[in-house]
């Protein structure tokens, strides 16, 4: 039997491993990338270090980080999950280390080392790479994807894998093209939104502390007075608002809250201490600095960079003698440090978001193979799918797992059972562009 020809659109994490796996399974593979360089967004992962995956060993707990959509990944994770991902890279000489939060990084070399491993994988399978080739359209015939129209060229195939990513970091080429191709097959696109994105604030009080990275703090989100989310970890104060892991992990919920009512954030600078214990701690500091100005009494309790911001929000004058501060003022300060108010105004947008929330509806994808339920030889993998997770290697793991299985399934296209009720050409018309 003639080897199937598989065309992969997109040379990011999902596309690279999909192309390599399809070739490993015996397919003739063409990888199409609009940029000259492969893995443009992968280079930025983990600030250039590339957070490959997460070291959480309990698969059910791992999947819980994707919320209700985690169950969609169960099949592909069972076949090629975090453990298999690490073995894949270790086999190619990439040693890894586990850091805080079970984040797993290359021991040396960062993102470039990861990309080189994947390029070697393509070379092993003799994958043909088309660089600087933009895909313009996907054509169908008799319910099947027939060819991709590239700028100045057409590429036909037996199976097609769309790995074009979402809309985040468009400067890397992620402009949402894949949504249009998916719509050509009749797929539903869940509205794409920025996720893992810095948050804009209306407040000005954090400005003096911009650039300060706060560790071991907690951030709580309230909607119309009701707490709906909370995170603990690191927070970065910036000139526009807040960033860092806990702000970005919560960004999608913050964006929804800003659109759905009165959204408020509260920053707890001392989450390990109860209000009573914190008040007592402040009391001891006040005894130590009894003859000094109030501002001097904070330097043992808080990072120096945030003291001026706390002074601005506190009702206690900065130069007031500590011995003159009342117990009620001390308790008020404790309450402030446990709940510094922040008013979000939205997100910075796709230019700054790490991933995209939304995408091709999971209801229209076979979870075990990544095959479209609407076009029998079309597959999807990576960020184009309507699933995303928090920081910590969870989003790259989606790319590895879905890409690997999409490549394997596409290579076995002739062996896959045909869908009953094949769609007609009239059904495969584009919906409104995203």
C-alpha positions in Angstrom: 0.0 0.0 0.0 1.3 3.5 -0.8 2.3 5.5 2.2 -0.2 8.3 3.0 0.8 11.9 2.4 0.3 14.0 5.5 0.3 17.8 5.3 0.9 19.7 8.6 0.2 23.4 8.8 2.1 25.2 11.5 5.6 24.7 12.7 5.1 25.3 16.4 5.3 22.8 19.3 2.2 20.8 18.2 3.1 20.9 14.5 6.7 19.8 14.9 5.8 16.8 17.0 2.8 15.9 14.8 4.9 16.0 11.6 7.7 13.9 13.3 5.3 11.3 14.6 3.4 11.0 11.3 6.7 10.4 9.5 7.8 7.9 12.2 4.6 6.0 11.5 5.5 5.7 7.8 3.8 8.7 6.2 5.3 11.0 3.7 5.1 14.4 5.5 5.1 18.0 4.4 5.4 20.7 7.2 4.3 24.2 6.2 5.4 27.1 8.3 4.7 30.8 7.5 7.9 32.0 9.2 11.4 31.2 8.1 12.3 29.8 11.6 10.5 26.9 13.2 9.1 27.2 16.8 9.0 31.0 16.9 6.6 31.0 19.9 8.4 28.0 21.5 11.5 30.2 21.7 9.6 32.5 24.1 8.3 29.8 26.3 9.3 30.1 29.9 11.2 33.3 29.1 13.4 31.4 26.7 14.0 28.5 29.1 11.0 26.4 27.8 8.8 25.0 30.5 8.4 21.6 28.7 5.8 20.1 31.0 4.8 19.7 34.6 6.0 17.0 36.9 2.7 16.2 38.5 2.5 12.4 38.4 -1.2 11.9 39.3 -2.8 12.0 35.9 -6.3 12.8 37.3 -4.8 15.8 39.2 -2.8 16.8 36.1 -6.0 16.9 34.1 -7.9 18.8 36.8 -5.8 21.9 35.9 -7.7 22.1 32.7 -11.1 22.3 34.5 -14.1 20.5 33.0 -12.3 20.2 29.6 -9.5 18.0 31.2 -11.5 14.8 30.5 -11.2 15.5 26.8 -7.4 14.9 27.1 -7.6 11.6 29.0 -7.2 9.4 25.9 -4.2 11.2 24.5 -2.6 11.6 27.9 -2.9 7.9 28.4 -1.1 7.3 25.2 1.4 10.2 25.3 1.4 12.1 28.5 3.9 14.0 30.6 6.0 10.9 31.3 6.2 9.9 27.6 7.0 13.5 26.7 10.0 13.4 29.0 11.2 10.1 27.7 10.8 11.4 24.2 13.2 14.3 24.9 15.6 12.3 27.1 15.9 9.8 24.2 17.2 12.7 22.1 19.8 13.8 24.7 17.8 16.4 26.5 18.3 16.3 30.2 15.7 18.0 32.4 15.3 19.5 35.9 12.3 20.0 38.0 11.8 23.4 39.7 9.3 25.2 41.9 5.7 24.1 41.2 7.0 20.9 39.6 7.8 22.9 36.5 10.2 21.0 34.2 12.9 22.7 32.1 15.8 21.6 30.1 18.9 21.4 32.3 20.8 23.3 29.7 20.1 25.0 26.4 16.6 26.2 27.0 14.1 26.6 24.1 16.7 26.2 21.4 17.7 22.8 22.7 14.1 21.7 22.6 13.6 23.0 19.1 16.8 21.2 17.9 15.5 17.9 19.3 12.3 18.4 17.4 14.1 19.3 14.2 16.2 16.2 14.6 13.0 14.2 14.9 11.8 15.7 11.5 15.2 14.8 9.9 14.8 11.2 11.1 11.5 10.9 9.3 12.7 12.9 6.2 10.0 15.5 6.7 9.9 18.0 3.9 9.7 21.5 5.3 8.2 24.5 3.5 9.4 27.6 5.3 8.1 31.2 4.7 5.0 29.7 3.1 1.7 31.2 4.2 -1.4 29.0 4.0 -4.3 30.9 2.4 -7.1 28.5 2.0 -8.2 24.9 2.5 -10.3 23.2 -0.2 -12.6 20.3 0.1 -14.0 17.7 -2.2 -16.7 15.1 -1.4 -16.5 15.7 2.3 -12.7 15.4 2.4 -9.9 18.0 2.7 -8.3 18.1 -0.7 -5.6 20.7 -0.8 -4.1 23.7 0.9 -3.6 26.8 -1.1 -0.3 28.4 -0.2 1.0 31.7 -1.4 2.2 30.8 -4.9 1.7 27.0 -4.5 -0.9 24.3 -3.9 -0.3 21.2 -1.6 -2.5 18.1 -1.8 -2.5 15.3 0.7 -4.3 12.3 2.1 -4.6 13.8 5.5 -4.2 17.3 6.9 -3.2 18.4 10.5 -3.9 22.0 11.4 -1.5 23.2 14.2 -1.6 27.0 13.6 -2.0 28.0 17.2 -4.4 30.7 18.5 -4.1 34.5 18.5 -1.6 35.0 21.3 1.7 36.7 20.5 0.7 37.5 16.9 4.3 38.7 16.2 5.3 35.0 16.1 2.8 34.3 13.3 -0.2 33.2 15.5 -2.8 35.3 13.8 -5.8 33.0 14.0 -5.6 31.7 10.4 -6.5 28.2 11.6 -9.9 29.2 12.8 -10.8 30.2 9.2 -9.6 26.8 7.9 -11.6 25.0 10.6 -14.7 27.0 9.7 -14.3 25.8 6.1 -14.9 22.3 7.4 -18.0 23.6 9.3 -16.3 23.6 12.7 -17.7 25.8 15.5 -15.2 28.3 16.9 -15.6 29.2 20.5 -14.8 32.9 20.7 -11.0 33.3 21.2 -9.9 35.4 24.1 -6.5 36.2 25.7 -5.5 33.9 28.5 -2.4 33.9 30.8 -2.3 37.6 30.2 -1.1 40.6 32.2 -3.9 42.6 33.9 -4.6 46.3 33.6 -5.6 48.2 36.7 -7.4 51.5 37.3 -5.4 52.1 40.5 -2.4 54.3 40.6 -1.0 53.4 44.0 1.0 50.4 42.7 3.0 52.6 40.4 5.8 53.5 42.8 6.4 49.7 43.2 6.4 48.9 39.5 9.0 46.2 38.7 8.7 44.7 42.2 8.2 40.9 42.2 6.2 39.9 45.3 6.6 36.3 46.5 4.3 34.2 48.6 1.3 36.5 48.3 -2.3 35.7 47.5 -4.7 37.4 45.1 -8.5 37.1 45.4 -11.1 38.0 42.8 -14.5 39.3 43.8 -17.5 39.7 41.5 -20.4 41.9 42.9 -19.0 41.3 46.4 -18.6 37.5 46.2 -15.2 35.8 46.1 -15.0 33.7 43.0 -11.3 32.9 42.7 -8.0 32.9 44.6 -4.4 32.3 43.8 -1.2 32.0 45.8 2.3 32.6 44.6 4.3 35.3 42.8 2.9 38.7 41.6 4.7 41.3 39.6 3.7 45.0 39.9 4.0 46.9 36.6 3.4 50.3 35.1 0.1 49.1 33.7 -1.1 46.9 36.5 -0.1 43.4 37.5 1.5 40.4 35.9 3.4 37.3 37.1 2.1 33.7 37.6 -0.9 34.3 39.9 -2.3 37.3 38.0 -1.9 35.6 34.6 -3.4 32.3 35.8 -6.4 34.3 37.0 -6.6 36.6 33.9 -9.3 34.8 32.1 -11.6 34.9 35.2 -10.7 38.6 35.7 -11.6 39.4 32.1 -14.9 37.6 32.4 -15.6 39.4 35.7 -14.9 42.8 34.2 -17.5 42.0 31.6 -20.0 40.6 33.9 -20.4 43.1 36.8 -18.4 44.9 39.4 -14.9 43.2 39.6 -12.5 43.8 42.5 -9.2 42.3 43.4 -7.6 42.1 46.8 -3.9 41.5 47.4 -2.9 39.7 50.7 0.7 40.6 51.4 0.9 38.2 54.4 -1.3 35.2 53.6 0.5 33.0 56.0 -0.6 35.1 59.0 -4.1 35.5 60.3 -5.4 39.0 60.9 -4.9 38.7 64.6 -1.3 37.3 64.4 -0.4 40.0 61.8 -1.8 42.7 64.1 0.3 41.4 67.0 3.4 41.3 64.7 2.8 44.9 63.8 2.5 45.7 67.5 5.9 44.2 68.2 7.4 46.3 65.3 5.8 49.4 66.7 7.4 48.7 70.1 10.8 48.4 68.4 10.3 51.7 66.4 8.3 53.6 69.1 10.4 56.7 68.7 10.5 56.7 64.9 8.2 57.8 62.1 5.5 55.3 60.9 7.3 54.8 57.6 10.4 53.5 59.4 8.4 50.8 61.3 7.4 49.0 58.0 10.9 48.1 56.8 11.1 44.9 58.8 7.6 43.8 57.7 7.5 44.6 54.0 9.7 44.7 50.9 11.3 48.1 50.7 9.8 48.6 47.2 6.2 48.5 48.3 6.4 50.6 51.5 5.6 53.9 49.7 2.5 52.3 48.1 1.3 51.0 51.4 1.8 54.5 52.9 -0.3 55.9 50.2 -3.2 53.6 51.0 -2.9 53.7 54.7 -4.8 56.2 56.8 -1.8 56.7 59.1 0.4 59.7 58.2 3.8 58.6 57.1 5.6 60.9 59.5 3.4 60.2 62.5 5.4 59.0 65.5 4.8 55.3 66.1 4.2 55.7 69.8 1.2 58.0 68.9 -0.5 55.4 66.7 -3.6 54.0 68.2 -4.6 50.3 68.5 -7.4 50.9 66.0 -5.0 52.4 63.5 -2.7 49.4 64.0 -5.6 47.0 63.3 -6.6 49.0 60.3 -3.1 48.6 58.9 -3.3 44.9 59.4 -6.6 44.8 57.6 -5.1 46.8 54.7 -2.1 44.4 54.4 -4.4 41.5 54.3 -6.6 43.1 51.6 -4.9 45.7 49.4 -7.7 46.8 47.0 -7.1 46.7 43.2 -9.7 47.5 40.5 -9.0 45.7 37.2 -10.0 47.3 33.9 -9.3 44.4 31.6 -6.3 42.6 30.0 -3.4 43.8 27.9 -4.7 41.7 25.0 -3.4 39.1 22.5 -0.1 40.9 22.0 0.8 40.0 25.6 -1.1 36.8 26.3 0.8 33.5 26.5 -2.1 31.4 25.2 -5.5 31.7 23.7 -8.7 30.7 25.5 -11.4 29.4 23.0 -10.9 27.8 19.6 -12.2 24.8 17.7 -15.0 23.2 19.7 -13.9 20.0 21.4 -17.4 18.6 20.8 -16.4 18.3 17.1 -13.1 16.5 17.6 -12.5 12.8 18.3 -10.6 12.8 21.6 -8.6 9.6 21.0 -7.3 10.6 17.5 -7.7 14.4 17.2 -9.7 13.8 14.0 -12.4 16.1 12.9 -15.9 14.7 13.3 -16.9 16.8 10.3 -14.2 16.0 7.7 -12.8 12.5 7.7 -9.2 13.3 6.9 -8.7 16.5 8.9 -7.0 16.7 12.3 -6.3 19.4 14.9 -3.7 19.8 17.6 -2.3 22.3 20.0 -3.5 25.8 20.9 -6.1 26.0 18.1 -8.3 23.7 20.3 -10.7 25.1 22.8 -8.6 24.1 25.8 -6.0 25.9 27.9 -4.4 25.5 31.3 -2.4 27.5 33.9 1.2 28.4 33.8 3.6 25.6 34.7 4.0 23.5 31.6 0.4 22.6 31.2 -0.2 24.3 27.8 2.8 22.9 26.2 1.8 19.4 27.3 -1.5 19.8 25.4 0.6 20.5 22.3 2.9 17.5 22.8 0.0 15.1 23.5 -2.5 16.2 20.9 0.2 16.8 18.3 1.7 13.3 18.8 -1.6 11.6 18.5 -2.8 13.7 15.6 0.4 12.7 13.7 0.0 9.1 14.5 -3.7 9.1 13.6 -3.1 11.0 10.3 -0.4 8.5 9.3 -2.9 5.7 9.8 -5.7 7.5 7.8 -6.3 4.5 5.5 -6.9 2.3 8.6 -9.3 4.6 10.4 -13.0 3.8 10.2 -15.0 6.1 8.0 -17.5 8.3 9.5 -21.1 7.4 8.8 -23.0 10.3 7.3 -20.2 11.9 5.4 -20.9 15.6 4.9 -21.6 17.1 1.4 -19.7 19.9 -0.2 -22.7 22.2 0.6 -22.2 21.5 4.2 -18.5 22.4 4.1 -19.0 26.1 3.7 -17.3 28.8 5.8 -19.1 30.4 8.7 -18.5 34.0 9.6 -14.7 34.6 10.0 -13.4 35.0 13.6 
